[in-house]
């Protein structure tokens, strides 16, 4: 998990037209929907660390989600997806899935 946490600035970033609060909640919802287990989170520092354990095709993955307020109506999210083992060539990259699910969760919040 530490490698994902330390990789802030190296991930994929997307800005959402939503408040920090809504984006934070959508980020948690997205991780839950993708069945990534939240290992720790720090709302004040703006990060959520999640993981998926060993599966048939992977030794597990670590995901860090960094949520940063841009303005009252815009929030930036950065996602870093790391393999638990560097030699794990079958581990999926969760970046786009997480970012897309956050967008879906935000749309569902506004209904």
Secondary structure, 3 states (H helix, E strand, C coil): CHHHHHCCCCCEEEEECCCHHHHHHHHHHHHHHCCCEEEEEECCCCEEEEEECCECCECCEEEEEEEEEEECCEEEEEEEEEECCCCCCCCCCCHHHHHHHHHHHHHHHCC
